[in-house]
């Protein structure tokens, strides 16, 4: 006996013994009938259980371009704290769940293969992995209880099970299948069941091994079914992929090594010596993937790479819900059949007339690449962020620019010539663009043919982000240009790019992204330079005084001379032009500002320069223009900086660090970069 405070006992205190007993419940057949009476949902089909499992995590509705979308929280991967979360695929996932709903209600899709189809790296395997993990956990919850049974033999009858006292049902069948088919309708009526989510139906017969035991016991007890049921021990069934219980996975191998017994099981030659015949069901191992997955789910990895020999087993399993083990009659199964395949394999299916029967029994769900920029960013930020990446700083916009390029490669050129591909990306992401409504965005989506089914995969982006982090040894931070250069360098050897034309298109898109990055950082540096709140406040007050005098046809008092003067038109226009207010609209804009100030006053609120976004932007740009020359940003490039200018540059740098997420190194880099842009601009002006 180890002492109570020993390490062994301290570790043992983490076990919940009561929970273990609850999860490993066993009881008599009559006790099971009592459980079913209280909760008929115990007797659900595999599709019903899958659908209910997804719903158990909740859902939310939102409108996207006038279309109602249901987002199922299960696909955020609450089981693994978001490790396998699916981003940006709410519409395909909604279609998938609708297939499960139809199958749960037995509208016909329960007799189909659910085929996830899409380009490489589009999350098909992740979706299936999530559903398998979800079913595992659901079977351990009170709302997801599943039961099966074992045969318990007395010494007199152990010969039926090869000398074993307990023989588990080899396919984890539903215990209610022990009720003979001709009694089932009356038996269900006799049970007086509570109303569940679905009507209770008992379908199919026992598997060959349990059917054999059942018949032998019926013969022994001269047809007394109640005596036979005394040999039944019902037990809780916990799905487990690792233990091959309720979750099966089939992965095709090369044709020489494929064998259909991997799906349906094979003879156990050692047991032939016990039972005397290879056609005795007790001498058969019901351990094929279809048998293992009974009551749960089976995944077919790259399903269309299956050898034709497997096709017949698959067709029977889908349409008839039966499999054909060697030397035995067709055997009933109840499981969700999920497959996934990529684009080239699916094209082969379409061109292969021998696969017509498979196509007819397939429900295809397209799983494309993400075409929503903000959702694509989430994929990379999950693995590449400054909390996870130790010893390296990822400069602002690095991940965003990589994601932007990935999405651009997947979009089809808009048919409207006045719309650029970058503008289309922003419209898809929910940004507003003058002249475009939500209806226009719907039209843009409808006019595409293969958008999201081609382009660069997230895996390529992840690989190049990793490369940039590992190979860039000199600096403590990586920036967008380092990553964009990695992305471009990898195109030369990219195995999935089929033509030089496609490769050149991707390079051109990198140029668009680089230009967008220039515009973003120029704006950030401008805002950092003009972030002097006191100076903006003074400029704003001056502007408002002039606008007030202008709209009320008054004069403005000059604070320095004390004289009353006409409103300063030059000052007002220099600010308004920064946000593209034309001269013909200046009166309307000025009245809007005064009305806005008046509305705030009625609510008892005071006008601040940052309460009106457009005016705030205009004031920042004006202040930047006024301060740019005093800071002499272009001189940063030449490294000839006086003390006063250096102090101002340091202030700007600290603002970049504080307000925009830069560190010392990346802030210096971005200031140098923007300075070089202005230096180019200044030299052009001089020319």
PEDAGI-V672715 format. One record per residue. N is the residue number from 0. RES is the residue in three letters. SS is DSSP state (H for helix, E for strand, C for the rest). D_CENTER is the distance of its C-alpha to the mean C-alpha in Angstrom with 1 decimal. Layout:
BEGIN
n | res | ss | d_center
N | RES | SS | D_CENTER
N | RES | SS | D_CENTER
END
This chain:
BEGIN
n | res | ss | d_center
0 | UNK | C | 50.3
1 | UNK | C | 48.2
2 | UNK | C | 48.9
3 | UNK | C | 46.7
4 | UNK | C | 45.5
5 | UNK | C | 44.7
6 | UNK | H | 41.3
7 | UNK | H | 40.7
8 | UNK | H | 41.3
9 | UNK | H | 39.3
10 | UNK | H | 36.2
11 | UNK | H | 37.1
12 | UNK | C | 36.9
13 | UNK | C | 33.1
14 | UNK | C | 33.3
15 | UNK | C | 33.2
16 | UNK | H | 35.8
17 | UNK | H | 35.7
18 | UNK | H | 32.0
19 | UNK | H | 32.7
20 | UNK | H | 35.5
21 | UNK | H | 33.4
22 | UNK | H | 30.7
23 | UNK | C | 33.4
24 | UNK | C | 35.6
25 | UNK | E | 38.1
26 | UNK | E | 40.8
27 | UNK | E | 43.1
28 | UNK | H | 42.2
29 | UNK | H | 43.9
30 | UNK | H | 41.8
31 | UNK | H | 38.7
32 | UNK | H | 40.2
33 | UNK | H | 40.5
34 | UNK | H | 36.8
35 | UNK | H | 35.9
36 | UNK | H | 38.4
37 | UNK | H | 36.8
38 | UNK | C | 33.2
39 | UNK | H | 33.0
40 | UNK | H | 29.1
41 | UNK | H | 29.8
42 | UNK | C | 30.8
43 | UNK | C | 27.6
44 | UNK | C | 26.5
45 | UNK | H | 23.4
46 | UNK | H | 21.5
47 | UNK | H | 22.7
48 | UNK | H | 21.6
49 | UNK | H | 18.0
50 | UNK | H | 17.8
51 | UNK | H | 19.4
52 | UNK | H | 17.2
53 | UNK | H | 14.1
54 | UNK | H | 16.4
55 | UNK | C | 17.8
56 | UNK | C | 15.0
57 | UNK | C | 15.7
58 | UNK | E | 14.4
59 | UNK | E | 15.3
60 | UNK | E | 16.5
61 | UNK | E | 16.7
62 | UNK | E | 18.5
63 | UNK | E | 17.2
64 | UNK | C | 20.2
65 | UNK | C | 22.2
66 | UNK | E | 19.6
67 | UNK | E | 18.6
68 | UNK | E | 14.9
69 | UNK | E | 13.9
70 | UNK | E | 10.7
71 | UNK | E | 10.4
72 | UNK | H | 10.1
73 | UNK | H | 9.8
74 | UNK | H | 6.1
75 | UNK | H | 6.4
76 | UNK | C | 8.3
77 | UNK | C | 11.7
78 | UNK | C | 13.5
79 | UNK | C | 12.9
80 | UNK | C | 12.8
81 | UNK | C | 9.2
82 | UNK | C | 9.9
83 | UNK | C | 7.0
84 | UNK | C | 4.5
85 | UNK | C | 0.7
86 | UNK | C | 3.4
87 | UNK | C | 6.3
88 | UNK | C | 6.2
89 | UNK | H | 8.0
90 | UNK | H | 11.1
91 | UNK | H | 10.4
92 | UNK | H | 8.9
93 | UNK | H | 12.0
94 | UNK | H | 14.2
95 | UNK | H | 13.1
96 | UNK | H | 14.0
97 | UNK | H | 17.1
98 | UNK | H | 18.2
99 | UNK | H | 18.1
100 | UNK | H | 20.0
101 | UNK | H | 22.5
102 | UNK | H | 22.9
103 | UNK | H | 23.4
104 | UNK | C | 26.1
105 | UNK | C | 27.6
106 | UNK | C | 27.6
107 | UNK | C | 27.5
108 | UNK | H | 23.9
109 | UNK | H | 24.5
110 | UNK | H | 26.8
111 | UNK | C | 24.2
112 | UNK | E | 21.8
113 | UNK | E | 18.2
114 | UNK | E | 17.4
115 | UNK | E | 14.0
116 | UNK | E | 15.2
117 | UNK | C | 14.1
118 | UNK | C | 15.0
119 | UNK | C | 14.7
120 | UNK | C | 11.7
121 | UNK | C | 9.3
122 | UNK | C | 7.1
123 | UNK | H | 9.7
124 | UNK | H | 11.1
125 | UNK | H | 8.1
126 | UNK | H | 7.7
127 | UNK | H | 11.4
128 | UNK | H | 11.7
129 | UNK | H | 9.9
130 | UNK | H | 12.3
131 | UNK | H | 15.2
132 | UNK | H | 14.8
133 | UNK | H | 14.5
134 | UNK | H | 17.7
135 | UNK | H | 19.4
136 | UNK | H | 19.1
137 | UNK | H | 19.9
138 | UNK | H | 23.0
139 | UNK | C | 24.2
140 | UNK | C | 24.0
141 | UNK | H | 27.0
142 | UNK | H | 25.1
143 | UNK | H | 23.8
144 | UNK | C | 27.2
145 | UNK | C | 28.1
146 | UNK | E | 31.6
147 | UNK | E | 33.6
148 | UNK | E | 37.2
149 | UNK | E | 39.7
150 | UNK | E | 43.3
151 | UNK | E | 45.8
152 | UNK | C | 49.2
153 | UNK | C | 52.7
154 | UNK | H | 55.0
155 | UNK | H | 56.7
156 | UNK | H | 53.5
157 | UNK | H | 51.7
158 | UNK | H | 52.9
159 | UNK | H | 50.3
160 | UNK | H | 47.4
161 | UNK | C | 49.2
162 | UNK | C | 50.5
163 | UNK | C | 47.3
164 | UNK | C | 47.5
165 | UNK | E | 43.8
166 | UNK | E | 41.9
167 | UNK | E | 38.3
168 | UNK | C | 37.2
169 | UNK | C | 35.8
170 | UNK | C | 32.9
171 | UNK | C | 32.1
172 | UNK | C | 33.4
173 | UNK | C | 33.5
174 | UNK | H | 36.8
175 | UNK | H | 37.9
176 | UNK | H | 38.3
177 | UNK | H | 41.5
178 | UNK | C | 43.0
179 | UNK | C | 44.9
180 | UNK | H | 43.5
181 | UNK | H | 46.7
182 | UNK | H | 46.5
183 | UNK | H | 42.8
184 | UNK | H | 43.2
185 | UNK | H | 46.1
186 | UNK | H | 44.5
187 | UNK | H | 41.4
188 | UNK | H | 43.9
189 | UNK | H | 45.9
190 | UNK | H | 43.0
191 | UNK | C | 42.8
192 | UNK | C | 39.1
193 | UNK | C | 37.4
194 | UNK | C | 35.1
195 | UNK | C | 31.5
196 | UNK | C | 28.4
197 | UNK | C | 29.5
198 | UNK | C | 33.0
199 | UNK | C | 34.0
200 | UNK | C | 34.9
201 | UNK | C | 35.9
202 | UNK | C | 35.3
203 | UNK | C | 36.6
204 | UNK | C | 39.0
205 | UNK | C | 38.8
206 | UNK | C | 38.0
207 | UNK | H | 41.3
208 | UNK | H | 41.8
209 | UNK | H | 41.6
210 | UNK | H | 43.5
211 | UNK | H | 46.3
212 | UNK | H | 46.6
213 | UNK | H | 46.6
214 | UNK | H | 49.4
215 | UNK | H | 51.4
216 | UNK | H | 51.3
217 | UNK | H | 52.2
218 | UNK | H | 55.2
219 | UNK | H | 56.1
220 | UNK | C | 56.1
221 | UNK | C | 57.8
222 | UNK | C | 55.0
223 | UNK | C | 54.4
224 | UNK | H | 50.6
225 | UNK | H | 50.7
226 | UNK | H | 52.2
227 | UNK | H | 49.5
228 | UNK | H | 46.8
229 | UNK | C | 48.5
230 | UNK | C | 47.1
231 | UNK | E | 43.5
232 | UNK | E | 41.4
233 | UNK | E | 38.1
234 | UNK | E | 35.4
235 | UNK | E | 31.9
236 | UNK | C | 29.3
237 | UNK | C | 26.4
238 | UNK | C | 23.6
239 | UNK | E | 23.0
240 | UNK | C | 21.6
241 | UNK | C | 23.9
242 | UNK | C | 26.9
243 | UNK | C | 26.1
244 | UNK | E | 26.4
245 | UNK | C | 24.5
246 | UNK | E | 21.7
247 | UNK | E | 22.7
248 | UNK | E | 21.3
249 | UNK | E | 23.3
250 | UNK | E | 23.2
251 | UNK | C | 25.8
252 | UNK | C | 28.5
253 | UNK | C | 31.2
254 | UNK | H | 33.5
255 | UNK | H | 36.4
256 | UNK | H | 34.6
257 | UNK | C | 32.8
258 | UNK | C | 34.4
259 | UNK | C | 33.6
260 | UNK | H | 34.8
261 | UNK | H | 31.4
262 | UNK | H | 30.0
263 | UNK | H | 33.0
264 | UNK | C | 34.9
265 | UNK | E | 38.4
266 | UNK | E | 41.9
267 | UNK | C | 42.6
268 | UNK | H | 45.9
269 | UNK | H | 47.0
270 | UNK | H | 47.0
271 | UNK | H | 49.2
272 | UNK | H | 52.0
273 | UNK | H | 51.4
274 | UNK | H | 51.0
275 | UNK | C | 53.2
276 | UNK | C | 51.1
277 | UNK | C | 47.9
278 | UNK | C | 47.4
279 | UNK | C | 47.4
280 | UNK | H | 43.8
281 | UNK | H | 44.3
282 | UNK | H | 44.6
283 | UNK | E | 41.2
284 | UNK | E | 37.9
285 | UNK | C | 35.2
286 | UNK | C | 32.6
287 | UNK | C | 30.9
288 | UNK | H | 27.2
289 | UNK | H | 27.8
290 | UNK | H | 30.2
291 | UNK | H | 27.9
292 | UNK | C | 25.0
293 | UNK | C | 27.3
294 | UNK | C | 26.2
295 | UNK | C | 22.5
296 | UNK | E | 20.3
297 | UNK | E | 20.9
298 | UNK | E | 18.6
299 | UNK | E | 20.2
300 | UNK | E | 18.9
301 | UNK | C | 19.9
302 | UNK | H | 21.7
303 | UNK | H | 23.8
304 | UNK | H | 25.5
305 | UNK | C | 27.2
306 | UNK | C | 31.0
307 | UNK | H | 32.8
308 | UNK | H | 34.5
309 | UNK | H | 31.3
310 | UNK | H | 30.8
311 | UNK | H | 33.4
312 | UNK | H | 32.0
313 | UNK | H | 28.6
314 | UNK | H | 30.2
315 | UNK | H | 32.2
316 | UNK | H | 29.4
317 | UNK | H | 27.4
318 | UNK | H | 30.2
319 | UNK | H | 32.8
320 | UNK | C | 30.5
321 | UNK | E | 33.1
322 | UNK | E | 33.5
323 | UNK | C | 36.8
324 | UNK | C | 37.6
325 | UNK | C | 40.6
326 | UNK | C | 43.9
327 | UNK | C | 42.5
328 | UNK | C | 41.9
329 | UNK | C | 38.6
330 | UNK | E | 36.5
331 | UNK | E | 34.1
332 | UNK | C | 30.5
333 | UNK | C | 27.7
334 | UNK | C | 24.2
335 | UNK | E | 20.9
336 | UNK | E | 20.9
337 | UNK | E | 17.6
338 | UNK | E | 17.8
339 | UNK | E | 15.9
340 | UNK | E | 17.6
341 | UNK | C | 17.6
342 | UNK | H | 19.7
343 | UNK | H | 23.1
344 | UNK | H | 23.3
345 | UNK | H | 22.5
346 | UNK | H | 25.2
347 | UNK | H | 27.6
348 | UNK | H | 26.9
349 | UNK | H | 27.9
350 | UNK | H | 31.1
351 | UNK | C | 32.1
352 | UNK | H | 34.4
353 | UNK | H | 34.5
354 | UNK | H | 30.8
355 | UNK | H | 31.6
356 | UNK | H | 31.5
357 | UNK | H | 28.1
358 | UNK | H | 26.8
359 | UNK | H | 28.5
360 | UNK | C | 26.8
361 | UNK | E | 23.2
362 | UNK | E | 20.6
363 | UNK | E | 18.4
364 | UNK | E | 14.9
365 | UNK | E | 14.0
366 | UNK | C | 10.6
367 | UNK | C | 11.5
368 | UNK | C | 10.7
369 | UNK | C | 9.5
370 | UNK | C | 12.8
371 | UNK | C | 12.3
372 | UNK | H | 13.7
373 | UNK | H | 12.8
374 | UNK | H | 9.0
375 | UNK | H | 9.8
376 | UNK | H | 11.9
377 | UNK | H | 9.4
378 | UNK | H | 8.3
379 | UNK | H | 12.0
380 | UNK | H | 13.2
381 | UNK | H | 11.5
382 | UNK | H | 13.9
383 | UNK | C | 16.5
384 | UNK | C | 18.2
385 | UNK | C | 21.8
386 | UNK | C | 21.5
387 | UNK | C | 20.1
388 | UNK | C | 22.1
389 | UNK | C | 25.6
390 | UNK | C | 28.7
391 | UNK | C | 26.9
392 | UNK | E | 26.2
393 | UNK | E | 23.5
394 | UNK | C | 25.2
395 | UNK | C | 23.7
396 | UNK | C | 21.9
397 | UNK | H | 21.5
398 | UNK | H | 17.7
399 | UNK | H | 17.8
400 | UNK | H | 20.2
401 | UNK | H | 18.4
402 | UNK | H | 15.2
403 | UNK | H | 17.7
404 | UNK | H | 19.4
405 | UNK | H | 16.3
406 | UNK | H | 15.5
407 | UNK | H | 19.3
408 | UNK | H | 19.6
409 | UNK | H | 17.4
410 | UNK | C | 19.3
411 | UNK | C | 22.5
412 | UNK | C | 25.6
413 | UNK | C | 26.5
414 | UNK | C | 29.6
415 | UNK | C | 31.0
416 | UNK | C | 33.0
417 | UNK | C | 33.0
418 | UNK | C | 29.2
419 | UNK | C | 27.9
420 | UNK | H | 24.5
421 | UNK | H | 23.7
422 | UNK | H | 24.7
423 | UNK | H | 22.5
424 | UNK | H | 19.4
425 | UNK | H | 20.5
426 | UNK | H | 21.2
427 | UNK | H | 17.7
428 | UNK | C | 16.5
429 | UNK | C | 18.9
430 | UNK | C | 21.9
431 | UNK | C | 25.3
432 | UNK | E | 27.7
433 | UNK | C | 31.3
434 | UNK | C | 32.1
435 | UNK | E | 28.6
436 | UNK | C | 27.4
437 | UNK | H | 24.3
438 | UNK | H | 26.2
439 | UNK | H | 26.5
440 | UNK | H | 22.8
441 | UNK | H | 22.4
442 | UNK | H | 25.2
443 | UNK | H | 23.6
444 | UNK | H | 20.5
445 | UNK | H | 22.9
446 | UNK | C | 25.2
447 | UNK | C | 22.7
448 | UNK | C | 22.9
449 | UNK | C | 20.3
450 | UNK | C | 18.2
451 | UNK | C | 14.8
452 | UNK | C | 16.2
453 | UNK | C | 18.2
454 | UNK | C | 18.1
455 | UNK | C | 17.1
456 | UNK | C | 14.2
457 | UNK | H | 12.1
458 | UNK | H | 14.1
459 | UNK | H | 17.3
460 | UNK | H | 16.4
461 | UNK | H | 15.6
462 | UNK | H | 18.9
463 | UNK | H | 20.9
464 | UNK | H | 19.8
465 | UNK | H | 20.9
466 | UNK | H | 24.1
467 | UNK | H | 24.9
468 | UNK | H | 24.7
469 | UNK | H | 26.8
470 | UNK | H | 29.3
471 | UNK | C | 30.2
472 | UNK | C | 32.7
473 | UNK | C | 35.1
474 | UNK | C | 33.1
475 | UNK | C | 31.2
476 | UNK | E | 28.6
477 | UNK | E | 26.6
478 | UNK | C | 26.4
479 | UNK | H | 24.8
480 | UNK | H | 27.8
481 | UNK | H | 27.5
482 | UNK | H | 23.9
483 | UNK | H | 24.7
484 | UNK | H | 27.7
485 | UNK | H | 25.6
486 | UNK | H | 23.3
487 | UNK | H | 26.5
488 | UNK | H | 28.4
489 | UNK | H | 25.8
490 | UNK | H | 26.1
491 | UNK | C | 29.5
492 | UNK | C | 28.3
493 | UNK | C | 24.9
494 | UNK | C | 25.2
495 | UNK | C | 23.1
496 | UNK | C | 25.0
497 | UNK | C | 27.7
498 | UNK | C | 30.2
499 | UNK | H | 31.8
500 | UNK | H | 31.2
501 | UNK | H | 27.4
502 | UNK | H | 27.8
503 | UNK | H | 30.1
504 | UNK | H | 27.7
505 | UNK | H | 25.0
506 | UNK | H | 27.8
507 | UNK | H | 28.8
508 | UNK | H | 25.3
509 | UNK | H | 25.5
510 | UNK | H | 28.8
511 | UNK | H | 27.2
512 | UNK | H | 24.7
513 | UNK | H | 27.7
514 | UNK | H | 29.6
515 | UNK | H | 26.9
516 | UNK | H | 26.8
517 | UNK | H | 30.6
518 | UNK | H | 30.5
519 | UNK | H | 28.0
520 | UNK | H | 30.0
521 | UNK | H | 33.3
522 | UNK | H | 32.3
523 | UNK | H | 31.3
524 | UNK | H | 34.6
525 | UNK | H | 36.5
526 | UNK | H | 35.1
527 | UNK | H | 35.8
528 | UNK | H | 39.3
529 | UNK | C | 39.9
530 | UNK | C | 38.4
531 | UNK | C | 41.9
532 | UNK | H | 41.7
533 | UNK | H | 45.5
534 | UNK | H | 46.0
535 | UNK | H | 43.4
536 | UNK | H | 45.0
537 | UNK | H | 48.4
538 | UNK | H | 47.3
539 | UNK | H | 45.6
540 | UNK | H | 48.7
541 | UNK | H | 50.9
542 | UNK | H | 48.8
543 | UNK | H | 48.8
544 | UNK | H | 52.5
545 | UNK | H | 53.1
546 | UNK | H | 50.8
547 | UNK | H | 52.6
548 | UNK | H | 56.0
549 | UNK | H | 55.0
550 | UNK | H | 53.7
551 | UNK | C | 56.7
552 | UNK | C | 59.1
553 | UNK | C | 60.3
554 | UNK | C | 61.0
555 | UNK | E | 59.3
556 | UNK | E | 61.3
557 | UNK | C | 61.1
558 | UNK | C | 60.5
559 | UNK | C | 62.6
560 | UNK | C | 65.6
561 | UNK | C | 65.5
562 | UNK | C | 66.2
563 | UNK | E | 64.4
564 | UNK | E | 62.7
565 | UNK | C | 60.8
566 | UNK | C | 56.9
567 | UNK | C | 55.5
568 | UNK | H | 54.0
569 | UNK | H | 53.2
570 | UNK | H | 51.0
571 | UNK | H | 49.2
572 | UNK | H | 48.5
573 | UNK | H | 47.4
574 | UNK | H | 44.6
575 | UNK | H | 43.7
576 | UNK | H | 43.5
577 | UNK | H | 40.7
578 | UNK | H | 38.4
579 | UNK | C | 40.0
580 | UNK | C | 42.3
581 | UNK | C | 45.0
582 | UNK | H | 48.7
583 | UNK | H | 48.8
584 | UNK | H | 46.1
585 | UNK | H | 47.3
586 | UNK | H | 49.3
587 | UNK | H | 46.4
588 | UNK | H | 44.1
589 | UNK | H | 46.9
590 | UNK | H | 47.5
591 | UNK | H | 43.8
592 | UNK | H | 43.9
593 | UNK | H | 47.1
594 | UNK | H | 45.8
595 | UNK | H | 42.6
596 | UNK | H | 44.9
597 | UNK | H | 47.1
598 | UNK | H | 44.2
599 | UNK | H | 43.1
600 | UNK | H | 46.7
601 | UNK | H | 47.1
602 | UNK | C | 44.1
603 | UNK | C | 45.9
604 | UNK | C | 43.4
605 | UNK | C | 44.5
606 | UNK | C | 43.1
607 | UNK | C | 41.3
608 | UNK | H | 40.5
609 | UNK | H | 36.7
610 | UNK | H | 36.5
611 | UNK | C | 36.6
612 | UNK | H | 33.8
613 | UNK | H | 35.6
614 | UNK | H | 38.9
615 | UNK | H | 37.2
616 | UNK | H | 35.8
617 | UNK | H | 39.2
618 | UNK | H | 41.0
619 | UNK | H | 38.8
620 | UNK | H | 39.4
621 | UNK | H | 43.1
622 | UNK | H | 43.5
623 | UNK | H | 41.7
624 | UNK | H | 44.1
625 | UNK | H | 47.0
626 | UNK | H | 45.9
627 | UNK | H | 44.7
628 | UNK | H | 48.2
629 | UNK | H | 49.3
630 | UNK | H | 46.5
631 | UNK | C | 47.3
632 | UNK | C | 43.7
633 | UNK | C | 44.8
634 | UNK | H | 47.2
635 | UNK | H | 44.3
636 | UNK | H | 44.0
637 | UNK | H | 47.7
638 | UNK | C | 47.5
639 | UNK | C | 50.7
640 | UNK | C | 49.7
641 | UNK | C | 52.3
642 | UNK | H | 51.9
643 | UNK | H | 51.3
644 | UNK | H | 48.6
645 | UNK | H | 46.9
646 | UNK | H | 46.8
647 | UNK | H | 45.2
648 | UNK | H | 42.6
649 | UNK | H | 41.9
650 | UNK | H | 41.3
651 | UNK | H | 38.8
652 | UNK | H | 37.1
653 | UNK | H | 36.8
654 | UNK | H | 35.3
655 | UNK | H | 32.6
656 | UNK | H | 31.9
657 | UNK | H | 32.0
658 | UNK | H | 30.3
659 | UNK | H | 27.8
660 | UNK | C | 26.7
661 | UNK | C | 28.9
662 | UNK | C | 31.0
663 | UNK | H | 34.6
664 | UNK | H | 34.0
665 | UNK | H | 31.2
666 | UNK | H | 33.1
667 | UNK | H | 36.2
668 | UNK | H | 34.4
669 | UNK | H | 33.0
670 | UNK | H | 36.5
671 | UNK | H | 38.1
672 | UNK | H | 35.7
673 | UNK | H | 36.3
674 | UNK | H | 40.0
675 | UNK | H | 40.2
676 | UNK | H | 38.8
677 | UNK | H | 41.5
678 | UNK | H | 44.1
679 | UNK | H | 43.3
680 | UNK | H | 43.5
681 | UNK | H | 46.8
682 | UNK | H | 48.3
683 | UNK | H | 47.4
684 | UNK | H | 49.1
685 | UNK | H | 52.2
686 | UNK | C | 52.3
END
